Amino acid sequence: MNSRKALNRLALDAGFRSPEIILVEAHPAYLLFNTIPFLAGVAYERVVNRVEWLAGIRASILGRFLR
């Protein structure tokens, strides 16, 4: 269950309707130990969140499922 397609299929099979699934790359706070990796992480996060065809490599999946 780590893709939008798999979650959507399982939610519909379980009787949920209109699943909302959002993939998000979080802010790279884990790189605050050094400026250069942090800035690279911020650039990565911004690019991955803006370009929809890169959604598959985003780290977090958020979903809302209604019965």
mmJSON file of the N, C-alpha and C atoms, coordinates in Angstrom:
{"data_MODEL":{"atom_site":{
"group_PDB":["ATOM","ATOM","ATOM","ATOM","ATOM","ATOM","ATOM","ATOM","ATOM","ATOM","ATOM","ATOM","ATOM","ATOM","ATOM","ATOM","ATOM","ATOM","ATOM","ATOM","ATOM","ATOM","ATOM","ATOM","ATOM","ATOM","ATOM","ATOM","ATOM","ATOM","ATOM","ATOM","ATOM","ATOM","ATOM","ATOM","ATOM","ATOM","ATOM","ATOM","ATOM","ATOM","ATOM","ATOM","ATOM","ATOM","ATOM","ATOM","ATOM","ATOM","ATOM","ATOM","ATOM","ATOM","ATOM","ATOM","ATOM","ATOM","ATOM","ATOM","ATOM","ATOM","ATOM","ATOM","ATOM","ATOM","ATOM","ATOM","ATOM","ATOM","ATOM","ATOM","ATOM","ATOM","ATOM","ATOM","ATOM","ATOM","ATOM","ATOM","ATOM","ATOM","ATOM","ATOM","ATOM","ATOM","ATOM","ATOM","ATOM","ATOM","ATOM","ATOM","ATOM","ATOM","ATOM","ATOM","ATOM","ATOM","ATOM","ATOM","ATOM","ATOM","ATOM","ATOM","ATOM","ATOM","ATOM","ATOM","ATOM","ATOM","ATOM","ATOM","ATOM","ATOM","ATOM","ATOM","ATOM","ATOM","ATOM","ATOM","ATOM","ATOM","ATOM","ATOM","ATOM","ATOM","ATOM","ATOM","ATOM","ATOM","ATOM","ATOM","ATOM","ATOM","ATOM","ATOM","ATOM","ATOM","ATOM","ATOM","ATOM","ATOM","ATOM","ATOM","ATOM","ATOM","ATOM","ATOM","ATOM","ATOM","ATOM","ATOM","ATOM","ATOM","ATOM","ATOM","ATOM","ATOM","ATOM","ATOM","ATOM","ATOM","ATOM","ATOM","ATOM","ATOM","ATOM","ATOM","ATOM","ATOM","ATOM","ATOM","ATOM","ATOM","ATOM","ATOM","ATOM","ATOM","ATOM","ATOM","ATOM","ATOM","ATOM","ATOM","ATOM","ATOM","ATOM","ATOM","ATOM","ATOM","ATOM","ATOM","ATOM","ATOM","ATOM","ATOM","ATOM","ATOM","ATOM","ATOM","ATOM"],
"id":[1,2,3,4,5,6,7,8,9,10,11,12,13,14,15,16,17,18,19,20,21,22,23,24,25,26,27,28,29,30,31,32,33,34,35,36,37,38,39,40,41,42,43,44,45,46,47,48,49,50,51,52,53,54,55,56,57,58,59,60,61,62,63,64,65,66,67,68,69,70,71,72,73,74,75,76,77,78,79,80,81,82,83,84,85,86,87,88,89,90,91,92,93,94,95,96,97,98,99,100,101,102,103,104,105,106,107,108,109,110,111,112,113,114,115,116,117,118,119,120,121,122,123,124,125,126,127,128,129,130,131,132,133,134,135,136,137,138,139,140,141,142,143,144,145,146,147,148,149,150,151,152,153,154,155,156,157,158,159,160,161,162,163,164,165,166,167,168,169,170,171,172,173,174,175,176,177,178,179,180,181,182,183,184,185,186,187,188,189,190,191,192,193,194,195,196,197,198,199,200,201],
"type_symbol":["N","C","C","N","C","C","N","C","C","N","C","C","N","C","C","N","C","C","N","C","C","N","C","C","N","C","C","N","C","C","N","C","C","N","C","C","N","C","C","N","C","C","N","C","C","N","C","C","N","C","C","N","C","C","N","C","C","N","C","C","N","C","C","N","C","C","N","C","C","N","C","C","N","C","C","N","C","C","N","C","C","N","C","C","N","C","C","N","C","C","N","C","C","N","C","C","N","C","C","N","C","C","N","C","C","N","C","C","N","C","C","N","C","C","N","C","C","N","C","C","N","C","C","N","C","C","N","C","C","N","C","C","N","C","C","N","C","C","N","C","C","N","C","C","N","C","C","N","C","C","N","C","C","N","C","C","N","C","C","N","C","C","N","C","C","N","C","C","N","C","C","N","C","C","N","C","C","N","C","C","N","C","C","N","C","C","N","C","C","N","C","C","N","C","C","N","C","C","N","C","C"],
"label_atom_id":["N","CA","C","N","CA","C","N","CA","C","N","CA","C","N","CA","C","N","CA","C","N","CA","C","N","CA","C","N","CA","C","N","CA","C","N","CA","C","N","CA","C","N","CA","C","N","CA","C","N","CA","C","N","CA","C","N","CA","C","N","CA","C","N","CA","C","N","CA","C","N","CA","C","N","CA","C","N","CA","C","N","CA","C","N","CA","C","N","CA","C","N","CA","C","N","CA","C","N","CA","C","N","CA","C","N","CA","C","N","CA","C","N","CA","C","N","CA","C","N","CA","C","N","CA","C","N","CA","C","N","CA","C","N","CA","C","N","CA","C","N","CA","C","N","CA","C","N","CA","C","N","CA","C","N","CA","C","N","CA","C","N","CA","C","N","CA","C","N","CA","C","N","CA","C","N","CA","C","N","CA","C","N","CA","C","N","CA","C","N","CA","C","N","CA","C","N","CA","C","N","CA","C","N","CA","C","N","CA","C","N","CA","C","N","CA","C","N","CA","C","N","CA","C","N","CA","C","N","CA","C","N","CA","C"],
"label_alt_id":[null,null,null,null,null,null,null,null,null,null,null,null,null,null,null,null,null,null,null,null,null,null,null,null,null,null,null,null,null,null,null,null,null,null,null,null,null,null,null,null,null,null,null,null,null,null,null,null,null,null,null,null,null,null,null,null,null,null,null,null,null,null,null,null,null,null,null,null,null,null,null,null,null,null,null,null,null,null,null,null,null,null,null,null,null,null,null,null,null,null,null,null,null,null,null,null,null,null,null,null,null,null,null,null,null,null,null,null,null,null,null,null,null,null,null,null,null,null,null,null,null,null,null,null,null,null,null,null,null,null,null,null,null,null,null,null,null,null,null,null,null,null,null,null,null,null,null,null,null,null,null,null,null,null,null,null,null,null,null,null,null,null,null,null,null,null,null,null,null,null,null,null,null,null,null,null,null,null,null,null,null,null,null,null,null,null,null,null,null,null,null,null,null,null,null,null,null,null,null,null,null],
"label_comp_id":["MET","MET","MET","ASN","ASN","ASN","SER","SER","SER","ARG","ARG","ARG","LYS","LYS","LYS","ALA","ALA","ALA","LEU","LEU","LEU","ASN","ASN","ASN","ARG","ARG","ARG","LEU","LEU","LEU","ALA","ALA","ALA","LEU","LEU","LEU","ASP","ASP","ASP","ALA","ALA","ALA","GLY","GLY","GLY","PHE","PHE","PHE","ARG","ARG","ARG","SER","SER","SER","PRO","PRO","PRO","GLU","GLU","GLU","ILE","ILE","ILE","ILE","ILE","ILE","LEU","LEU","LEU","VAL","VAL","VAL","GLU","GLU","GLU","ALA","ALA","ALA","HIS","HIS","HIS","PRO","PRO","PRO","ALA","ALA","ALA","TYR","TYR","TYR","LEU","LEU","LEU","LEU","LEU","LEU","PHE","PHE","PHE","ASN","ASN","ASN","THR","THR","THR","ILE","ILE","ILE","PRO","PRO","PRO","PHE","PHE","PHE","LEU","LEU","LEU","ALA","ALA","ALA","GLY","GLY","GLY","VAL","VAL","VAL","ALA","ALA","ALA","TYR","TYR","TYR","GLU","GLU","GLU","ARG","ARG","ARG","VAL","VAL","VAL","VAL","VAL","VAL","ASN","ASN","ASN","ARG","ARG","ARG","VAL","VAL","VAL","GLU","GLU","GLU","TRP","TRP","TRP","LEU","LEU","LEU","ALA","ALA","ALA","GLY","GLY","GLY","ILE","ILE","ILE","ARG","ARG","ARG","ALA","ALA","ALA","SER","SER","SER","ILE","ILE","ILE","LEU","LEU","LEU","GLY","GLY","GLY","ARG","ARG","ARG","PHE","PHE","PHE","LEU","LEU","LEU","ARG","ARG","ARG"],
"label_asym_id":["A","A","A","A","A","A","A","A","A","A","A","A","A","A","A","A","A","A","A","A","A","A","A","A","A","A","A","A","A","A","A","A","A","A","A","A","A","A","A","A","A","A","A","A","A","A","A","A","A","A","A","A","A","A","A","A","A","A","A","A","A","A","A","A","A","A","A","A","A","A","A","A","A","A","A","A","A","A","A","A","A","A","A","A","A","A","A","A","A","A","A","A","A","A","A","A","A","A","A","A","A","A","A","A","A","A","A","A","A","A","A","A","A","A","A","A","A","A","A","A","A","A","A","A","A","A","A","A","A","A","A","A","A","A","A","A","A","A","A","A","A","A","A","A","A","A","A","A","A","A","A","A","A","A","A","A","A","A","A","A","A","A","A","A","A","A","A","A","A","A","A","A","A","A","A","A","A","A","A","A","A","A","A","A","A","A","A","A","A","A","A","A","A","A","A","A","A","A","A","A","A"],
"label_entity_id":["1","1","1","1","1","1","1","1","1","1","1","1","1","1","1","1","1","1","1","1","1","1","1","1","1","1","1","1","1","1","1","1","1","1","1","1","1","1","1","1","1","1","1","1","1","1","1","1","1","1","1","1","1","1","1","1","1","1","1","1","1","1","1","1","1","1","1","1","1","1","1","1","1","1","1","1","1","1","1","1","1","1","1","1","1","1","1","1","1","1","1","1","1","1","1","1","1","1","1","1","1","1","1","1","1","1","1","1","1","1","1","1","1","1","1","1","1","1","1","1","1","1","1","1","1","1","1","1","1","1","1","1","1","1","1","1","1","1","1","1","1","1","1","1","1","1","1","1","1","1","1","1","1","1","1","1","1","1","1","1","1","1","1","1","1","1","1","1","1","1","1","1","1","1","1","1","1","1","1","1","1","1","1","1","1","1","1","1","1","1","1","1","1","1","1","1","1","1","1","1","1"],
"label_seq_id":[1,1,1,2,2,2,3,3,3,4,4,4,5,5,5,6,6,6,7,7,7,8,8,8,9,9,9,10,10,10,11,11,11,12,12,12,13,13,13,14,14,14,15,15,15,16,16,16,17,17,17,18,18,18,19,19,19,20,20,20,21,21,21,22,22,22,23,23,23,24,24,24,25,25,25,26,26,26,27,27,27,28,28,28,29,29,29,30,30,30,31,31,31,32,32,32,33,33,33,34,34,34,35,35,35,36,36,36,37,37,37,38,38,38,39,39,39,40,40,40,41,41,41,42,42,42,43,43,43,44,44,44,45,45,45,46,46,46,47,47,47,48,48,48,49,49,49,50,50,50,51,51,51,52,52,52,53,53,53,54,54,54,55,55,55,56,56,56,57,57,57,58,58,58,59,59,59,60,60,60,61,61,61,62,62,62,63,63,63,64,64,64,65,65,65,66,66,66,67,67,67],
"pdbx_PDB_ins_code":[null,null,null,null,null,null,null,null,null,null,null,null,null,null,null,null,null,null,null,null,null,null,null,null,null,null,null,null,null,null,null,null,null,null,null,null,null,null,null,null,null,null,null,null,null,null,null,null,null,null,null,null,null,null,null,null,null,null,null,null,null,null,null,null,null,null,null,null,null,null,null,null,null,null,null,null,null,null,null,null,null,null,null,null,null,null,null,null,null,null,null,null,null,null,null,null,null,null,null,null,null,null,null,null,null,null,null,null,null,null,null,null,null,null,null,null,null,null,null,null,null,null,null,null,null,null,null,null,null,null,null,null,null,null,null,null,null,null,null,null,null,null,null,null,null,null,null,null,null,null,null,null,null,null,null,null,null,null,null,null,null,null,null,null,null,null,null,null,null,null,null,null,null,null,null,null,null,null,null,null,null,null,null,null,null,null,null,null,null,null,null,null,null,null,null,null,null,null,null,null,null],
"Cartn_x":[0.82,0.0,0.862,1.851,2.683,2.649,1.498,1.304,-0.138,-0.352,-1.692,-2.659,-2.186,-3.025,-3.454,-2.511,-2.826,-3.792,-3.569,-4.467,-5.865,-5.948,-7.243,-8.009,-7.345,-7.984,-8.468,-7.605,-7.967,-9.093,-9.082,-10.144,-11.486,-11.507,-12.758,-13.233,-12.315,-12.67,-13.225,-12.788,-13.235,-14.535,-15.074,-16.352,-16.269,-15.098,-14.978,-15.342,-15.817,-16.14,-15.268,-15.0,-14.238,-12.959,-12.046,-10.804,-9.984,-9.503,-8.593,-7.207,-6.284,-4.93,-3.966,-3.137,-2.174,-0.774,0.155,1.55,2.333,3.134,3.831,5.264,6.169,7.544,7.653,8.03,8.078,9.319,9.25,10.374,11.576,12.776,13.944,14.584,13.804,14.335,15.438,15.428,16.448,17.836,17.924,19.222,19.734,19.149,19.542,20.944,21.579,22.911,23.966,23.673,24.644,23.894,24.396,23.707,23.603,24.682,24.688,23.707,23.741,22.731,21.301,21.123,19.789,19.27,20.085,19.667,19.395,20.208,19.962,18.635,18.356,17.097,15.898,16.031,14.944,14.676,15.734,15.571,14.876,15.306,14.694,13.214,12.917,11.529,10.654,11.133,10.34,10.106,11.127,10.974,10.016,10.203,9.374,7.914,7.653,6.271,5.618,6.383,5.806,5.583,6.386,6.304,5.479,4.305,3.371,3.905,4.654,5.153,6.229,6.694,7.617,6.881,5.573,4.791,5.109,5.486,5.775,6.971,7.837,9.009,8.846,7.671,7.41,7.324,7.763,7.934,6.673,5.73,4.56,3.281,2.405,1.1,0.041,-0.818,-1.927,-3.222,-4.167,-5.422,-6.61,-7.722,-9.002,-10.006,-10.586,-11.492,-12.847,-13.907,-15.249,-16.09,-16.896,-17.826,-19.193],
"Cartn_y":[-1.19,0.0,1.251,1.3,2.498,3.184,3.146,3.907,4.408,5.456,6.036,5.015,4.303,3.312,2.19,1.654,0.565,1.034,2.202,2.72,2.964,3.506,3.767,2.463,1.459,0.165,-0.47,-0.478,-1.083,-0.322,0.995,1.793,1.508,1.436,1.148,-0.274,-1.225,-2.608,-2.727,-1.865,-1.906,-1.133,-0.542,0.144,1.639,2.199,3.646,4.284,5.51,6.214,7.456,7.842,9.054,9.199,8.24,8.406,9.585,10.398,11.498,11.075,10.983,10.552,11.604,12.103,13.146,12.641,12.809,12.452,13.748,13.775,15.0,14.675,15.538,15.46,16.506,16.088,16.976,17.864,18.919,19.834,19.057,19.276,18.477,18.944,19.02,19.464,18.543,17.284,16.328,16.677,17.652,18.061,19.375,19.83,21.105,21.097,19.949,19.872,20.608,20.879,21.543,22.317,23.485,24.36,23.774,23.217,22.73,21.575,20.523,19.474,19.984,20.91,21.457,22.191,23.036,23.769,22.823,21.781,20.775,20.063,19.752,19.108,19.994,21.282,22.228,22.298,22.36,22.386,21.116,19.966,18.69,18.667,19.079,19.078,19.964,21.121,22.047,21.519,20.94,20.393,19.206,18.286,17.079,17.422,18.421,18.797,19.581,20.251,21.046,20.262,19.251,18.508,17.243,17.196,16.101,14.742,14.661,13.348,12.806,13.588,13.112,12.695,12.691,12.367,10.977,10.064,8.708,8.574,9.58,9.502,10.359,10.913,11.661,10.692,11.139,10.243,10.007,10.927,10.81,10.67,9.788,9.601,9.969,10.901,11.311,10.945,10.413,10.014,10.327,10.552,10.742,9.828,8.94,7.947,8.084,8.203,8.392,7.152,6.813,5.689,6.201],
"Cartn_z":[0.0,0.0,0.0,-0.835,-0.86,-2.222,-2.873,-4.102,-4.141,-4.886,-5.011,-5.629,-6.628,-7.315,-6.368,-5.591,-4.66,-3.572,-3.013,-1.973,-2.515,-3.715,-4.328,-4.54,-5.067,-5.316,-4.01,-2.989,-1.71,-1.014,-1.106,-0.492,-1.153,-2.472,-3.174,-2.874,-2.814,-2.475,-1.057,-0.144,1.251,1.469,0.404,0.524,0.746,0.676,0.797,-0.538,-0.484,-1.724,-1.844,-3.024,-3.335,-2.516,-2.598,-1.837,-2.359,-1.443,-1.771,-1.324,-2.249,-1.92,-2.435,-1.524,-1.856,-1.504,-2.423,-2.163,-1.944,-0.882,-0.482,-0.078,-0.458,0.04,1.146,2.337,3.495,3.484,4.274,4.45,5.021,4.501,4.915,6.224,7.283,8.577,9.097,8.651,9.077,8.536,7.637,7.075,7.673,8.743,9.339,9.957,10.025,10.625,9.816,8.524,7.658,6.577,6.234,5.291,3.887,3.367,1.982,1.771,2.585,2.396,2.605,3.536,3.773,2.543,1.941,0.747,-0.422,-0.547,-1.587,-1.312,-0.062,0.31,0.048,0.316,0.04,-1.464,-2.251,-3.712,-4.194,-3.68,-4.049,-3.683,-2.457,-1.979,-2.855,-3.217,-4.028,-5.432,-6.034,-7.384,-7.375,-6.439,-6.397,-6.108,-5.283,-4.987,-6.122,-6.952,-8.039,-9.319,-9.562,-10.817,-10.587,-11.193,-10.921,-11.36,-12.44,-12.867,-11.939,-10.969,-9.941,-8.66,-8.69,-7.494,-6.948,-7.805,-7.367,-6.446,-6.381,-5.507,-4.249,-4.052,-2.821,-1.652,-0.48,0.662,1.491,1.479,2.357,1.545,2.021,1.396,2.429,2.06,2.921,2.223,2.982,2.37,3.254,2.595,3.288,2.602,3.389,2.853,3.553,2.776,3.318,3.077,4.046,3.906,3.591],
"occupancy":[1.0,1.0,1.0,1.0,1.0,1.0,1.0,1.0,1.0,1.0,1.0,1.0,1.0,1.0,1.0,1.0,1.0,1.0,1.0,1.0,1.0,1.0,1.0,1.0,1.0,1.0,1.0,1.0,1.0,1.0,1.0,1.0,1.0,1.0,1.0,1.0,1.0,1.0,1.0,1.0,1.0,1.0,1.0,1.0,1.0,1.0,1.0,1.0,1.0,1.0,1.0,1.0,1.0,1.0,1.0,1.0,1.0,1.0,1.0,1.0,1.0,1.0,1.0,1.0,1.0,1.0,1.0,1.0,1.0,1.0,1.0,1.0,1.0,1.0,1.0,1.0,1.0,1.0,1.0,1.0,1.0,1.0,1.0,1.0,1.0,1.0,1.0,1.0,1.0,1.0,1.0,1.0,1.0,1.0,1.0,1.0,1.0,1.0,1.0,1.0,1.0,1.0,1.0,1.0,1.0,1.0,1.0,1.0,1.0,1.0,1.0,1.0,1.0,1.0,1.0,1.0,1.0,1.0,1.0,1.0,1.0,1.0,1.0,1.0,1.0,1.0,1.0,1.0,1.0,1.0,1.0,1.0,1.0,1.0,1.0,1.0,1.0,1.0,1.0,1.0,1.0,1.0,1.0,1.0,1.0,1.0,1.0,1.0,1.0,1.0,1.0,1.0,1.0,1.0,1.0,1.0,1.0,1.0,1.0,1.0,1.0,1.0,1.0,1.0,1.0,1.0,1.0,1.0,1.0,1.0,1.0,1.0,1.0,1.0,1.0,1.0,1.0,1.0,1.0,1.0,1.0,1.0,1.0,1.0,1.0,1.0,1.0,1.0,1.0,1.0,1.0,1.0,1.0,1.0,1.0,1.0,1.0,1.0,1.0,1.0,1.0],
"B_iso_or_equiv":[0.0,0.0,0.0,0.0,0.0,0.0,0.0,0.0,0.0,0.0,0.0,0.0,0.0,0.0,0.0,0.0,0.0,0.0,0.0,0.0,0.0,0.0,0.0,0.0,0.0,0.0,0.0,0.0,0.0,0.0,0.0,0.0,0.0,0.0,0.0,0.0,0.0,0.0,0.0,0.0,0.0,0.0,0.0,0.0,0.0,0.0,0.0,0.0,0.0,0.0,0.0,0.0,0.0,0.0,0.0,0.0,0.0,0.0,0.0,0.0,0.0,0.0,0.0,0.0,0.0,0.0,0.0,0.0,0.0,0.0,0.0,0.0,0.0,0.0,0.0,0.0,0.0,0.0,0.0,0.0,0.0,0.0,0.0,0.0,0.0,0.0,0.0,0.0,0.0,0.0,0.0,0.0,0.0,0.0,0.0,0.0,0.0,0.0,0.0,0.0,0.0,0.0,0.0,0.0,0.0,0.0,0.0,0.0,0.0,0.0,0.0,0.0,0.0,0.0,0.0,0.0,0.0,0.0,0.0,0.0,0.0,0.0,0.0,0.0,0.0,0.0,0.0,0.0,0.0,0.0,0.0,0.0,0.0,0.0,0.0,0.0,0.0,0.0,0.0,0.0,0.0,0.0,0.0,0.0,0.0,0.0,0.0,0.0,0.0,0.0,0.0,0.0,0.0,0.0,0.0,0.0,0.0,0.0,0.0,0.0,0.0,0.0,0.0,0.0,0.0,0.0,0.0,0.0,0.0,0.0,0.0,0.0,0.0,0.0,0.0,0.0,0.0,0.0,0.0,0.0,0.0,0.0,0.0,0.0,0.0,0.0,0.0,0.0,0.0,0.0,0.0,0.0,0.0,0.0,0.0,0.0,0.0,0.0,0.0,0.0,0.0],
"pdbx_formal_charge":[null,null,null,null,null,null,null,null,null,null,null,null,null,null,null,null,null,null,null,null,null,null,null,null,null,null,null,null,null,null,null,null,null,null,null,null,null,null,null,null,null,null,null,null,null,null,null,null,null,null,null,null,null,null,null,null,null,null,null,null,null,null,null,null,null,null,null,null,null,null,null,null,null,null,null,null,null,null,null,null,null,null,null,null,null,null,null,null,null,null,null,null,null,null,null,null,null,null,null,null,null,null,null,null,null,null,null,null,null,null,null,null,null,null,null,null,null,null,null,null,null,null,null,null,null,null,null,null,null,null,null,null,null,null,null,null,null,null,null,null,null,null,null,null,null,null,null,null,null,null,null,null,null,null,null,null,null,null,null,null,null,null,null,null,null,null,null,null,null,null,null,null,null,null,null,null,null,null,null,null,null,null,null,null,null,null,null,null,null,null,null,null,null,null,null,null,null,null,null,null,null],
"auth_seq_id":[1,1,1,2,2,2,3,3,3,4,4,4,5,5,5,6,6,6,7,7,7,8,8,8,9,9,9,10,10,10,11,11,11,12,12,12,13,13,13,14,14,14,15,15,15,16,16,16,17,17,17,18,18,18,19,19,19,20,20,20,21,21,21,22,22,22,23,23,23,24,24,24,25,25,25,26,26,26,27,27,27,28,28,28,29,29,29,30,30,30,31,31,31,32,32,32,33,33,33,34,34,34,35,35,35,36,36,36,37,37,37,38,38,38,39,39,39,40,40,40,41,41,41,42,42,42,43,43,43,44,44,44,45,45,45,46,46,46,47,47,47,48,48,48,49,49,49,50,50,50,51,51,51,52,52,52,53,53,53,54,54,54,55,55,55,56,56,56,57,57,57,58,58,58,59,59,59,60,60,60,61,61,61,62,62,62,63,63,63,64,64,64,65,65,65,66,66,66,67,67,67],
"auth_comp_id":["MET","MET","MET","ASN","ASN","ASN","SER","SER","SER","ARG","ARG","ARG","LYS","LYS","LYS","ALA","ALA","ALA","LEU","LEU","LEU","ASN","ASN","ASN","ARG","ARG","ARG","LEU","LEU","LEU","ALA","ALA","ALA","LEU","LEU","LEU","ASP","ASP","ASP","ALA","ALA","ALA","GLY","GLY","GLY","PHE","PHE","PHE","ARG","ARG","ARG","SER","SER","SER","PRO","PRO","PRO","GLU","GLU","GLU","ILE","ILE","ILE","ILE","ILE","ILE","LEU","LEU","LEU","VAL","VAL","VAL","GLU","GLU","GLU","ALA","ALA","ALA","HIS","HIS","HIS","PRO","PRO","PRO","ALA","ALA","ALA","TYR","TYR","TYR","LEU","LEU","LEU","LEU","LEU","LEU","PHE","PHE","PHE","ASN","ASN","ASN","THR","THR","THR","ILE","ILE","ILE","PRO","PRO","PRO","PHE","PHE","PHE","LEU","LEU","LEU","ALA","ALA","ALA","GLY","GLY","GLY","VAL","VAL","VAL","ALA","ALA","ALA","TYR","TYR","TYR","GLU","GLU","GLU","ARG","ARG","ARG","VAL","VAL","VAL","VAL","VAL","VAL","ASN","ASN","ASN","ARG","ARG","ARG","VAL","VAL","VAL","GLU","GLU","GLU","TRP","TRP","TRP","LEU","LEU","LEU","ALA","ALA","ALA","GLY","GLY","GLY","ILE","ILE","ILE","ARG","ARG","ARG","ALA","ALA","ALA","SER","SER","SER","ILE","ILE","ILE","LEU","LEU","LEU","GLY","GLY","GLY","ARG","ARG","ARG","PHE","PHE","PHE","LEU","LEU","LEU","ARG","ARG","ARG"],
"auth_asym_id":["A","A","A","A","A","A","A","A","A","A","A","A","A","A","A","A","A","A","A","A","A","A","A","A","A","A","A","A","A","A","A","A","A","A","A","A","A","A","A","A","A","A","A","A","A","A","A","A","A","A","A","A","A","A","A","A","A","A","A","A","A","A","A","A","A","A","A","A","A","A","A","A","A","A","A","A","A","A","A","A","A","A","A","A","A","A","A","A","A","A","A","A","A","A","A","A","A","A","A","A","A","A","A","A","A","A","A","A","A","A","A","A","A","A","A","A","A","A","A","A","A","A","A","A","A","A","A","A","A","A","A","A","A","A","A","A","A","A","A","A","A","A","A","A","A","A","A","A","A","A","A","A","A","A","A","A","A","A","A","A","A","A","A","A","A","A","A","A","A","A","A","A","A","A","A","A","A","A","A","A","A","A","A","A","A","A","A","A","A","A","A","A","A","A","A","A","A","A","A","A","A"],
"auth_atom_id":["N","CA","C","N","CA","C","N","CA","C","N","CA","C","N","CA","C","N","CA","C","N","CA","C","N","CA","C","N","CA","C","N","CA","C","N","CA","C","N","CA","C","N","CA","C","N","CA","C","N","CA","C","N","CA","C","N","CA","C","N","CA","C","N","CA","C","N","CA","C","N","CA","C","N","CA","C","N","CA","C","N","CA","C","N","CA","C","N","CA","C","N","CA","C","N","CA","C","N","CA","C","N","CA","C","N","CA","C","N","CA","C","N","CA","C","N","CA","C","N","CA","C","N","CA","C","N","CA","C","N","CA","C","N","CA","C","N","CA","C","N","CA","C","N","CA","C","N","CA","C","N","CA","C","N","CA","C","N","CA","C","N","CA","C","N","CA","C","N","CA","C","N","CA","C","N","CA","C","N","CA","C","N","CA","C","N","CA","C","N","CA","C","N","CA","C","N","CA","C","N","CA","C","N","CA","C","N","CA","C","N","CA","C","N","CA","C","N","CA","C","N","CA","C","N","CA","C","N","CA","C","N","CA","C"],
"pdbx_PDB_model_num":[1,1,1,1,1,1,1,1,1,1,1,1,1,1,1,1,1,1,1,1,1,1,1,1,1,1,1,1,1,1,1,1,1,1,1,1,1,1,1,1,1,1,1,1,1,1,1,1,1,1,1,1,1,1,1,1,1,1,1,1,1,1,1,1,1,1,1,1,1,1,1,1,1,1,1,1,1,1,1,1,1,1,1,1,1,1,1,1,1,1,1,1,1,1,1,1,1,1,1,1,1,1,1,1,1,1,1,1,1,1,1,1,1,1,1,1,1,1,1,1,1,1,1,1,1,1,1,1,1,1,1,1,1,1,1,1,1,1,1,1,1,1,1,1,1,1,1,1,1,1,1,1,1,1,1,1,1,1,1,1,1,1,1,1,1,1,1,1,1,1,1,1,1,1,1,1,1,1,1,1,1,1,1,1,1,1,1,1,1,1,1,1,1,1,1,1,1,1,1,1,1]
}}}
